[in-house]
Amino acid sequence: MISKSAFASAAVMLALVCSAAPAAADTWDPCLVGTWTPTNNGAAEWMARNLPGMNMSTTISDGTFTMRSDGSYSASASIVAMSRPDGGGSGRLEMDPWTEGYWTGMDGRLVLSPSVEALEGTYEVTIDGRTLVDGIEVGPGGPLSHSYSCSGDTFETQLAIPGTADPMIQSYRRTSP
């Protein structure tokens, strides 16, 4: 007889294996297949619209987002953000997020299901002449659902932000099929 804990462990393993399975061909929009480069910084633009008084500049380099016809994806970037709130102080964030997983995208809904995900970096905050420097390390999250539109070599996602009516909008251009 199988113990309850062994059964629970097996059920968890089965769920993990099933969630990492590639998407069926009828669950993805062929327009999304390819390698994309960001043309804006949706997060910084959303913060500028929704956090009055927060002055932020952000640079994204080496940003790529690849969605393959087998249902897998990968994404990575290098990001440097600096802020200076109207109330004083300053902040600097350097991070290198990357992720791999599986995607589905049809009828304007894109779901990214990461199997590997990491965000590593450092931040520095200065307030009233005191500086704090620390590291950032964030592990995997769960599936993320976006609205999207795709046409030719342009692709845009809209991520609903809880508590606001203003979505975060990220735009991309295709760099390879």
Backbone as a printed PyTorch tensor [residue, N CA C, xyz], in Angstrom:
tensor([[[  0.8430,  -1.1750,   0.0000],
         [  0.0000,   0.0000,   0.0000],
         [  0.8960,   1.2490,   0.0000]],

        [[  0.4940,   2.2630,  -0.7720],
         [  1.2570,   3.4940,  -0.8820],
         [  0.8540,   4.4260,   0.2510]],

        [[  1.8570,   5.0090,   0.9210],
         [  1.5630,   5.9420,   2.0080],
         [  1.0100,   7.2510,   1.4420]],

        [[  0.3200,   8.0100,   2.2970],
         [ -0.2350,   9.2930,   1.8710],
         [  0.8620,  10.2520,   1.4240]],

        [[  1.9960,  10.2640,   2.1280],
         [  3.0790,  11.1870,   1.7610],
         [  3.7100,  10.7830,   0.4340]],

        [[  3.8440,   9.4850,   0.1740],
         [  4.3960,   9.0360,  -1.1110],
         [  3.4390,   9.3890,  -2.2410]],

        [[  2.1310,   9.2060,  -1.9980],
         [  1.1340,   9.5550,  -2.9980],
         [  1.1710,  11.0590,  -3.2760]],

        [[  1.2480,  11.8690,  -2.2210],
         [  1.2950,  13.3300,  -2.3750],
         [  2.5420,  13.7390,  -3.1470]],

        [[  3.6830,  13.1260,  -2.8310],
         [  4.9270,  13.4360,  -3.5450],
         [  4.8060,  13.0850,  -5.0160]],

        [[  4.2180,  11.9250,  -5.3120],
         [  4.0430,  11.5050,  -6.7020],
         [  3.1050,  12.4570,  -7.4380]],

        [[  2.0450,  12.9090,  -6.7670],
         [  1.0980,  13.8370,  -7.3850],
         [  1.7720,  15.1720,  -7.6970]],

        [[  2.5910,  15.6560,  -6.7750],
         [  3.3230,  16.9080,  -6.9990],
         [  4.2790,  16.7510,  -8.1780]],

        [[  5.0170,  15.6540,  -8.2330],
         [  5.9480,  15.4140,  -9.3410],
         [  5.2020,  15.3490, -10.6730]],

        [[  4.0620,  14.6630, -10.7110],
         [  3.2720,  14.5670, -11.9280],
         [  2.8050,  15.9530, -12.3610]],

        [[  2.3450,  16.7640, -11.4220],
         [  1.9020,  18.1200, -11.7490],
         [  3.0490,  18.9480, -12.3130]],

        [[  4.2400,  18.8130, -11.7200],
         [  5.4020,  19.5630, -12.2150],
         [  5.7840,  19.1250, -13.6180]],

        [[  5.7970,  17.8270, -13.8610],
         [  6.1500,  17.3180, -15.1930],
         [  5.1240,  17.7840, -16.2200]],

        [[  3.8460,  17.6930, -15.8830],
         [  2.8010,  18.0990, -16.8190],
         [  2.8540,  19.5990, -17.0960]],

        [[  3.1640,  20.4060, -16.0810],
         [  3.2000,  21.8530, -16.2960],
         [  4.3970,  22.2600, -17.1310]],

        [[  5.4180,  21.4230, -17.2380],
         [  6.6000,  21.7580, -18.0290],
         [  6.5140,  21.1980, -19.4410]],

        [[  5.3930,  20.6070, -19.7970],
         [  5.2560,  20.0150, -21.1260],
         [  5.0960,  21.1120, -22.1730]],

        [[  5.6460,  20.9030, -23.3770],
         [  5.4990,  21.8890, -24.4430],
         [  4.0320,  22.0870, -24.8310]],

        [[  3.7340,  23.2640, -25.3260],
         [  2.3850,  23.5750, -25.7660],
         [  2.0760,  22.8710, -27.0790]],

        [[  0.8360,  22.4690, -27.2480],
         [  0.4080,  21.8910, -28.5150],
         [  0.3870,  22.9840, -29.5750]],

        [[  0.6070,  22.6010, -30.8310],
         [  0.6920,  23.5750, -31.9200],
         [ -0.5780,  24.4000, -32.0660]],

        [[ -1.7250,  23.8870, -31.6500],
         [ -2.9560,  24.6500, -31.7920],
         [ -3.1830,  25.6220, -30.6360]],

        [[ -2.2130,  25.7690, -29.7410],
         [ -2.3530,  26.7080, -28.6270],
         [ -1.4260,  27.9160, -28.7690]],

        [[ -0.8290,  28.0860, -29.9470],
         [  0.0250,  29.2600, -30.1170],
         [ -0.2180,  29.9470, -31.4480]],

        [[ -0.0580,  31.2440, -31.3960],
         [ -0.2240,  32.1150, -32.5510],
         [  1.1000,  32.1350, -33.3130]],

        [[  1.1380,  31.7410, -34.5970],
         [  2.4050,  31.7060, -35.3380],
         [  3.0780,  33.0800, -35.4450]],

        [[  2.3240,  34.1600, -35.2990],
         [  2.9210,  35.4980, -35.3410],
         [  3.9210,  35.6920, -34.2000]],

        [[  3.7160,  35.0080, -33.0760],
         [  4.5670,  35.1920, -31.9010],
         [  5.9050,  34.4670, -32.0010]],

        [[  5.9900,  33.4720, -32.8880],
         [  7.2170,  32.6740, -33.0040],
         [  8.3370,  33.5390, -33.5710]],

        [[  9.4670,  33.5720, -32.8680],
         [ 10.6240,  34.3350, -33.3170],
         [ 11.3730,  34.9260, -32.1400]],

        [[ 12.3730,  35.7350, -32.4520],
         [ 13.1600,  36.4360, -31.4310],
         [ 12.7990,  37.9040, -31.4850]],

        [[ 12.5400,  38.4570, -30.3130],
         [ 12.0480,  39.8230, -30.1790],
         [ 12.9770,  40.6350, -29.2830]],

        [[ 13.0670,  41.9410, -29.5600],
         [ 13.8530,  42.8720, -28.7510],
         [ 12.9100,  43.9610, -28.2340]],

        [[ 13.0140,  44.3180, -26.9500],
         [ 12.1330,  45.3640, -26.4310],
         [ 12.4140,  46.7110, -27.0940]],

        [[ 11.3410,  47.4820, -27.3410],
         [ 11.4890,  48.8290, -27.9070],
         [ 11.1540,  49.9090, -26.8920]],

        [[ 10.7320,  49.5090, -25.7070],
         [ 10.4530,  50.4610, -24.6250],
         [ 10.7270,  49.7490, -23.3040]],

        [[ 10.5140,  50.4410, -22.1980],
         [ 10.5890,  49.8080, -20.8900],
         [  9.2410,  49.9890, -20.2270]],

        [[  8.3700,  49.0000, -20.4200],
         [  7.0080,  49.0830, -19.9210],
         [  6.9200,  49.3140, -18.4220]],

        [[  7.8120,  48.6770, -17.6520],
         [  7.7690,  48.8340, -16.1920],
         [  8.0820,  50.2720, -15.7870]],

        [[  9.1320,  50.8510, -16.3500],
         [  9.5010,  52.2320, -16.0040],
         [  8.4200,  53.2110, -16.4540]],

        [[  7.8380,  52.9720, -17.6330],
         [  6.7870,  53.8590, -18.1150],
         [  5.5430,  53.7630, -17.2260]],

        [[  5.2150,  52.5540, -16.7800],
         [  4.0660,  52.3880, -15.8950],
         [  4.3140,  53.1240, -14.5770]],

        [[  5.5240,  52.9860, -14.0290],
         [  5.8440,  53.6710, -12.7700],
         [  5.7660,  55.1840, -12.9380]],

        [[  6.2540,  55.6990, -14.0650],
         [  6.2040,  57.1450, -14.2920],
         [  4.7570,  57.6360, -14.3290]],

        [[  3.8520,  56.8340, -14.9010],
         [  2.4400,  57.2250, -14.9740],
         [  1.7190,  57.0770, -13.6390]],

        [[  2.1360,  56.1140, -12.8300],
         [  1.3510,  55.7570, -11.6470],
         [  2.0080,  56.0890, -10.3120]],

        [[  3.2380,  56.5170, -10.3040],
         [  3.9240,  56.8880,  -9.0670],
         [  4.4100,  58.3260,  -9.1960]],

        [[  3.5160,  59.3040,  -9.0270],
         [  3.8980,  60.7020,  -9.1900],
         [  5.0480,  61.0660,  -8.2510]],

        [[  5.9560,  61.8570,  -8.7770],
         [  7.0920,  62.2880,  -7.9700],
         [  8.2970,  61.3640,  -8.0590]],

        [[  8.1420,  60.2110,  -8.7080],
         [  9.2660,  59.2780,  -8.8590],
         [  9.9080,  59.5290, -10.2200]],

        [[ 11.0920,  60.1090, -10.2170],
         [ 11.8320,  60.3630, -11.4510],
         [ 12.7630,  59.1810, -11.6900]],

        [[ 12.5640,  58.4860, -12.7810],
         [ 13.3230,  57.2650, -13.0200],
         [ 13.8500,  57.2270, -14.4460]],

        [[ 15.0830,  56.8050, -14.5860],
         [ 15.6380,  56.5260, -15.9140],
         [ 16.0940,  55.0720, -15.9220]],

        [[ 15.8380,  54.3920, -17.0310],
         [ 16.1400,  52.9680, -17.1200],
         [ 16.7810,  52.6690, -18.4570]],

        [[ 17.7980,  51.8260, -18.4250],
         [ 18.4530,  51.3660, -19.6390],
         [ 18.3700,  49.8460, -19.6860]],

        [[ 17.8580,  49.3200, -20.8020],
         [ 17.8370,  47.8750, -21.0160],
         [ 18.8100,  47.5830, -22.1430]],

        [[ 19.7530,  46.6750, -21.8990],
         [ 20.6640,  46.2630, -22.9620],
         [ 20.6290,  44.7470, -23.0830]],

        [[ 20.9560,  44.2760, -24.2470],
         [ 21.0100,  42.8360, -24.5150],
         [ 19.6890,  42.1390, -24.2130]],

        [[ 18.5640,  42.8330, -24.3740],
         [ 17.2660,  42.2300, -24.1000],
         [ 16.7880,  41.3950, -25.2690]],

        [[ 16.4950,  40.1260, -25.0310],
         [ 15.9110,  39.2660, -26.0590],
         [ 14.8130,  38.4060, -25.4480]],

        [[ 13.8270,  38.1030, -26.2670],
         [ 12.7060,  37.2690, -25.8790],
         [ 12.4260,  36.3680, -27.0800]],

        [[ 12.6620,  35.0710, -26.9270],
         [ 12.4990,  34.1290, -28.0330],
         [ 11.3770,  33.1490, -27.7150]],

        [[ 10.3940,  33.0850, -28.6190],
         [  9.3220,  32.0890, -28.5070],
         [  9.4710,  31.1320, -29.6900]],

        [[  9.6100,  29.8510, -29.3870],
         [  9.8540,  28.8330, -30.4130],
         [  8.5650,  28.0890, -30.7550]],

        [[  8.5410,  27.4890, -31.9560],
         [  7.3470,  26.7800, -32.4210],
         [  7.1020,  25.4770, -31.6720]],

        [[  8.0580,  25.0360, -30.8470],
         [  7.8180,  23.8430, -30.0230],
         [  7.1400,  24.2040, -28.7010]],

        [[  6.8230,  25.5030, -28.5030],
         [  6.1530,  25.9430, -27.2880],
         [  7.1020,  26.3740, -26.1840]],

        [[  8.4060,  26.3580, -26.4350],
         [  9.3630,  26.7960, -25.4140],
         [  9.7040,  28.2690, -25.6380]],

        [[ 10.1790,  28.9260, -24.5710],
         [ 10.6330,  30.3110, -24.6920],
         [ 11.8480,  30.5300, -23.8120]],

        [[ 12.5850,  31.6030, -24.1060],
         [ 13.6700,  32.0590, -23.2380],
         [ 13.7090,  33.5820, -23.3390]],

        [[ 14.1450,  34.2150, -22.2590],
         [ 14.2360,  35.6710, -22.2350],
         [ 15.3550,  36.0770, -21.2900]],

        [[ 16.0620,  37.1520, -21.6410],
         [ 17.1160,  37.6690, -20.7730],
         [ 17.3470,  39.1400, -21.1040]],

        [[ 17.9820,  39.8440, -20.1710],
         [ 18.3030,  41.2600, -20.3620],
         [ 19.2990,  41.6990, -19.3030]],

        [[ 19.8850,  42.8640, -19.5090],
         [ 20.6540,  43.5680, -18.4840],
         [ 19.9690,  44.9110, -18.2910]],

        [[ 19.6680,  45.2410, -17.0490],
         [ 18.8830,  46.4440, -16.7630],
         [ 19.5910,  47.2830, -15.7080]],

        [[ 19.6700,  48.5890, -15.9530],
         [ 20.1690,  49.5480, -14.9600],
         [ 19.0840,  50.6050, -14.8060]],

        [[ 18.6260,  50.8170, -13.5780],
         [ 17.5990,  51.8180, -13.3050],
         [ 18.0990,  52.7600, -12.2190]],

        [[ 17.8520,  54.0510, -12.4060],
         [ 18.2070,  55.0430, -11.3970],
         [ 16.9780,  55.8880, -11.1040]],

        [[ 16.7770,  56.2120,  -9.8340],
         [ 15.6150,  57.0220,  -9.4690],
         [ 16.0360,  58.1140,  -8.5000]],

        [[ 15.2810,  59.1840,  -8.5440],
         [ 15.4680,  60.2920,  -7.6180],
         [ 14.0780,  60.8450,  -7.3000]],

        [[ 13.4760,  60.3670,  -6.2070],
         [ 12.1420,  60.8630,  -5.8380],
         [ 12.1840,  62.3520,  -5.5350]],

        [[ 11.0640,  63.0330,  -5.7820],
         [ 10.9860,  64.4670,  -5.5000],
         [ 11.2970,  64.7780,  -4.0470]],

        [[ 11.0180,  63.8510,  -3.1290],
         [ 11.2330,  64.0730,  -1.7080],
         [ 12.6790,  63.9290,  -1.2700]],

        [[ 13.6080,  63.6310,  -2.1630],
         [ 15.0150,  63.4750,  -1.8100],
         [ 15.4480,  62.0340,  -1.8690]],

        [[ 16.7280,  61.8190,  -1.6910],
         [ 17.2860,  60.4780,  -1.7670],
         [ 17.5340,  60.0740,  -3.2080]],

        [[ 18.0720,  58.8790,  -3.3770],
         [ 18.3210,  58.3660,  -4.7170],
         [ 18.4130,  56.8460,  -4.6400]],

        [[ 18.3050,  56.2250,  -5.7860],
         [ 18.4180,  54.7760,  -5.8460],
         [ 19.0110,  54.3380,  -7.1620]],

        [[ 19.6890,  53.1990,  -7.1380],
         [ 20.2620,  52.6120,  -8.3440],
         [ 20.0580,  51.1050,  -8.2440]],

        [[ 19.6060,  50.5040,  -9.3360],
         [ 19.3400,  49.0800,  -9.4000],
         [ 20.0080,  48.5280, -10.6450]],

        [[ 20.7770,  47.4740, -10.4820],
         [ 21.3640,  46.7600, -11.6130],
         [ 20.9290,  45.3110, -11.5050]],

        [[ 20.3470,  44.7800, -12.5930],
         [ 19.8930,  43.3930, -12.5270],
         [ 19.9920,  42.7170, -13.8900]],

        [[ 20.0870,  41.4060, -13.8410],
         [ 20.1800,  40.5690, -15.0300],
         [ 19.1470,  39.4510, -14.9270]],

        [[ 17.8840,  39.7490, -15.2790],
         [ 16.8650,  38.6990, -15.2060],
         [ 16.9580,  37.7570, -16.4070]],

        [[ 16.6100,  36.4930, -16.1980],
         [ 16.5100,  35.5310, -17.2980],
         [ 15.5040,  34.4530, -16.9160]],

        [[ 14.9210,  33.8620, -17.9260],
         [ 13.9220,  32.8290, -17.7040],
         [ 13.8320,  31.9100, -18.9120]],

        [[ 13.3880,  30.6930, -18.6740],
         [ 13.0810,  29.7240, -19.7210],
         [ 11.8120,  29.0130, -19.3030]],

        [[ 11.0390,  28.5560, -20.2660],
         [  9.8310,  27.8180, -19.9400],
         [  9.0320,  27.5170, -21.1750]],

        [[  7.7170,  27.4610, -20.9840],
         [  6.7980,  27.1420, -22.0700],
         [  5.7330,  28.2160, -22.1620]],

        [[  5.2330,  28.4250, -23.3800],
         [  4.2560,  29.4770, -23.6110],
         [  3.0770,  28.9550, -24.4110]],

        [[  1.9490,  29.6100, -24.2280],
         [  0.7890,  29.4480, -25.0830],
         [  0.3100,  30.8430, -25.4230]],

        [[ -0.1910,  31.0230, -26.6140],
         [ -0.6770,  32.3300, -27.0200],
         [ -1.6700,  32.2140, -28.1490]],

        [[ -2.9070,  32.5530, -27.8770],
         [ -3.9720,  32.5430, -28.8890],
         [ -5.0090,  33.5830, -28.5130]],

        [[ -5.6360,  34.1290, -29.5330],
         [ -6.7810,  35.0200, -29.3290],
         [ -6.4960,  36.1420, -28.3410]],

        [[ -5.2970,  36.7100, -28.4110],
         [ -4.9730,  37.8660, -27.5830],
         [ -4.5750,  37.5760, -26.1470]],

        [[ -4.3490,  36.3030, -25.7850],
         [ -3.9470,  35.9420, -24.4150],
         [ -2.6450,  35.1450, -24.4940]],

        [[ -1.5630,  35.6630, -23.8910],
         [ -0.2560,  35.0160, -23.8400],
         [  0.0000,  34.5720, -22.4090]],

        [[  0.3190,  33.2890, -22.2140],
         [  0.6410,  32.7700, -20.8920],
         [  2.0610,  32.2210, -20.9350]],

        [[  2.9160,  32.7450, -20.0650],
         [  4.3020,  32.2730, -19.9270],
         [  4.3810,  31.4440, -18.6570]],

        [[  4.8250,  30.1970, -18.8030],
         [  4.9520,  29.2840, -17.6610],
         [  6.4310,  28.9470, -17.4920]],

        [[  7.1270,  29.6380, -16.5900],
         [  8.5650,  29.4200, -16.4390],
         [  8.8860,  28.0660, -15.8170]],

        [[  9.9270,  27.4320, -16.3420],
         [ 10.4550,  26.2210, -15.7080],
         [ 11.7530,  26.5570, -14.9790]],

        [[ 12.4430,  27.6110, -15.4370],
         [ 13.6470,  28.1300, -14.7910],
         [ 13.5510,  29.6460, -14.8600]],

        [[ 13.8480,  30.3070, -13.7510],
         [ 13.7220,  31.7580, -13.7260],
         [ 14.6360,  32.3080, -12.6430]],

        [[ 15.3030,  33.4100, -12.9450],
         [ 16.1630,  34.0240, -11.9320],
         [ 16.2740,  35.5230, -12.1970]],

        [[ 16.4410,  36.2530, -11.1450],
         [ 16.7210,  37.6730, -11.2240],
         [ 17.8190,  37.9230, -10.2050]],

        [[ 18.9630,  38.3360, -10.7000],
         [ 20.0980,  38.6040,  -9.8130],
         [ 20.5660,  40.0250, -10.0480]],

        [[ 21.0380,  40.6770,  -8.9920],
         [ 21.5330,  42.0250,  -9.1580],
         [ 21.8520,  42.6700,  -7.8280]],

        [[ 22.0280,  43.9860,  -7.8620],
         [ 22.3170,  44.7580,  -6.6580],
         [ 21.4880,  46.0380,  -6.6740]],

        [[ 21.2450,  46.5740,  -5.4900],
         [ 20.6090,  47.8800,  -5.4030],
         [ 21.3380,  48.7230,  -4.3780]],

        [[ 21.2400,  50.0250,  -4.5850],
         [ 21.8510,  51.0040,  -3.6850],
         [ 20.8260,  52.1050,  -3.4620]],

        [[ 20.5410,  52.3960,  -2.2080],
         [ 19.5690,  53.4350,  -1.8630],
         [ 20.2510,  54.4170,  -0.9180]],

        [[ 20.1040,  55.7180,  -1.2160],
         [ 20.6580,  56.7630,  -0.3580],
         [ 19.5300,  57.6830,   0.0890]],

        [[ 19.3590,  57.7960,   1.4070],
         [ 18.3500,  58.6880,   1.9860],
         [ 18.9820,  59.4000,   3.1730]],

        [[ 18.8300,  60.7100,   3.2030],
         [ 19.3800,  61.5240,   4.2950],
         [ 20.8610,  61.2530,   4.5210]],

        [[ 21.6240,  61.0920,   3.4370],
         [ 23.0730,  60.8910,   3.5350],
         [ 23.4930,  59.4890,   3.9280]],

        [[ 22.5650,  58.6000,   4.1780],
         [ 22.8990,  57.2160,   4.5390],
         [ 22.6600,  56.3190,   3.3270]],

        [[ 23.5950,  55.4130,   3.0710],
         [ 23.5180,  54.5450,   1.8980],
         [ 23.4150,  53.0910,   2.3250]],

        [[ 22.5210,  52.3820,   1.6640],
         [ 22.3580,  50.9480,   1.8540],
         [ 22.6200,  50.2710,   0.5150]],

        [[ 23.5050,  49.2750,   0.5230],
         [ 23.7970,  48.4920,  -0.6850],
         [ 23.5410,  47.0350,  -0.3490]],

        [[ 22.8320,  46.3470,  -1.2290],
         [ 22.5310,  44.9460,  -0.9730],
         [ 22.3350,  44.2220,  -2.2970]],

        [[ 22.3180,  42.9130,  -2.2190],
         [ 22.1030,  42.0880,  -3.3970],
         [ 20.6480,  41.7020,  -3.5450]],

        [[ 20.3010,  41.3110,  -4.7610],
         [ 18.9480,  40.8540,  -5.0710],
         [ 19.0750,  39.4710,  -5.6700]],

        [[ 18.2660,  38.5620,  -5.2060],
         [ 18.2000,  37.2400,  -5.8200],
         [ 16.7710,  36.7560,  -5.6620]],

        [[ 16.0930,  36.5730,  -6.7930],
         [ 14.7050,  36.1410,  -6.8000],
         [ 14.6200,  34.8620,  -7.6100]],

        [[ 13.9420,  33.8750,  -7.0760],
         [ 13.7970,  32.5960,  -7.7490],
         [ 12.5450,  32.5390,  -8.6010]],

        [[ 12.1850,  31.3360,  -9.0180],
         [ 11.0780,  31.1570,  -9.9460],
         [  9.7330,  31.6040,  -9.3810]],

        [[  8.9180,  32.1060, -10.2880],
         [  7.5390,  32.4550,  -9.9660],
         [  6.6130,  31.5100, -10.7050]],

        [[  5.3550,  31.8340, -10.7430],
         [  4.3860,  30.9950, -11.4300],
         [  4.0530,  31.5380, -12.8030]],

        [[  3.0660,  30.9290, -13.4650],
         [  2.6510,  31.3920, -14.7930],
         [  2.2010,  32.8510, -14.7570]],

        [[  2.4490,  33.5630, -15.8440],
         [  2.0960,  34.9710, -15.9680],
         [  1.2740,  35.1400, -17.2350]],

        [[  0.1080,  35.7520, -17.1090],
         [ -0.8200,  35.9190, -18.2270],
         [ -0.8660,  37.3790, -18.6600]],

        [[ -0.7310,  37.6050, -19.9720],
         [ -0.7670,  38.9440, -20.5610],
         [ -1.8270,  38.9720, -21.6620]],

        [[ -2.3720,  40.1580, -21.9300],
         [ -3.0590,  40.4030, -23.1960],
         [ -1.9620,  40.7120, -24.1950]],

        [[ -2.1840,  40.4260, -25.4710],
         [ -1.1600,  40.7530, -26.4590],
         [ -1.7870,  41.0790, -27.8030]],

        [[ -0.9980,  41.7520, -28.6280],
         [ -1.3240,  41.9310, -30.0380],
         [ -0.0330,  41.7160, -30.8100]],

        [[ -0.1490,  41.1230, -31.9900],
         [  1.0210,  40.8160, -32.8110],
         [  0.6430,  40.9920, -34.2720]],

        [[  1.4940,  41.7070, -35.0020],
         [  1.2740,  41.9010, -36.4270],
         [  2.6260,  42.1320, -37.0900]],

        [[  2.9680,  41.2630, -38.0530],
         [  4.2310,  41.4210, -38.7630],
         [  5.4060,  41.3510, -37.8080]],

        [[  6.1840,  42.4340, -37.7600],
         [  7.3810,  42.4650, -36.9240],
         [  7.1920,  43.2690, -35.6450]],

        [[  5.9520,  43.4960, -35.2120],
         [  5.7000,  44.1910, -33.9580],
         [  4.8200,  43.3240, -33.0550]],

        [[  5.0700,  43.4300, -31.7750],
         [  4.4160,  42.6060, -30.7700],
         [  4.3180,  43.4540, -29.5150]],

        [[  3.1670,  43.4280, -28.8480],
         [  2.9640,  44.2190, -27.6430],
         [  2.2280,  43.3820, -26.6090]],

        [[  2.6680,  43.4680, -25.3500],
         [  1.9550,  42.8130, -24.2610],
         [  1.3730,  43.8780, -23.3430]],

        [[  0.2680,  43.5170, -22.7000],
         [ -0.3410,  44.3580, -21.6780],
         [ -0.5350,  43.4870, -20.4470]],

        [[  0.0770,  43.8930, -19.3500],
         [ -0.0080,  43.1620, -18.0940],
         [ -0.8780,  43.9440, -17.1290]],

        [[ -1.9820,  43.3420, -16.6880],
         [ -2.8620,  43.9870, -15.7140],
         [ -2.1440,  44.0700, -14.3670]],

        [[ -2.1870,  45.2510, -13.7570],
         [ -1.5790,  45.4740, -12.4480],
         [ -2.7160,  45.5550, -11.4290]],

        [[ -2.7620,  44.6320, -10.4670],
         [ -3.8590,  44.6400,  -9.4900],
         [ -3.9940,  46.0020,  -8.8020]],

        [[ -5.2380,  46.4420,  -8.6780],
         [ -5.5110,  47.7010,  -7.9920],
         [ -5.4680,  48.9190,  -8.8840]],

        [[ -5.1390,  48.7410, -10.1710],
         [ -5.1160,  49.8750, -11.0930],
         [ -5.8590,  49.4910, -12.3720]],

        [[ -6.3130,  50.5060, -13.0880],
         [ -6.9570,  50.2780, -14.3860],
         [ -5.9510,  50.4640, -15.5140]],

        [[ -4.7120,  50.7770, -15.1740],
         [ -3.6660,  51.0910, -16.1480],
         [ -2.7170,  49.9020, -16.2890]],

        [[ -2.7300,  49.1800, -17.4210],
         [ -1.8270,  48.0400, -17.5790],
         [ -0.3960,  48.4830, -17.9010]],

        [[  0.5550,  47.6020, -17.6170],
         [  1.9350,  47.8110, -18.0350],
         [  2.0350,  47.3350, -19.4800]],

        [[  2.4980,  48.2010, -20.3700],
         [  2.5630,  47.8960, -21.7990],
         [  4.0160,  47.7610, -22.2160]],

        [[  4.3560,  46.6060, -22.7860],
         [  5.7100,  46.3430, -23.2630],
         [  5.6440,  46.0750, -24.7670]],

        [[  6.4570,  46.7880, -25.5260],
         [  6.4850,  46.6350, -26.9910],
         [  7.7920,  45.9850, -27.4240]],

        [[  7.7260,  45.2170, -28.5140],
         [  8.8860,  44.5130, -29.0610],
         [  8.9200,  44.6480, -30.5730]],

        [[ 10.1080,  44.4650, -31.1340],
         [ 10.2500,  44.3250, -32.5820],
         [ 10.9540,  43.0070, -32.8520]],

        [[ 10.5640,  42.3700, -33.9430],
         [ 11.1410,  41.0870, -34.3070],
         [ 12.5690,  41.2950, -34.8140]],

        [[ 13.4970,  40.4790, -34.3120],
         [ 14.8810,  40.5390, -34.8050],
         [ 15.2410,  39.3190, -35.6310]],

        [[ 14.4660,  38.2340, -35.4920],
         [ 14.6480,  37.0700, -36.3680],
         [ 13.3830,  36.2150, -36.2950]],

        [[ 13.1090,  35.4890, -37.3830],
         [ 11.8860,  34.6630, -37.4200],
         [ 11.9500,  33.5000, -36.4540]]])
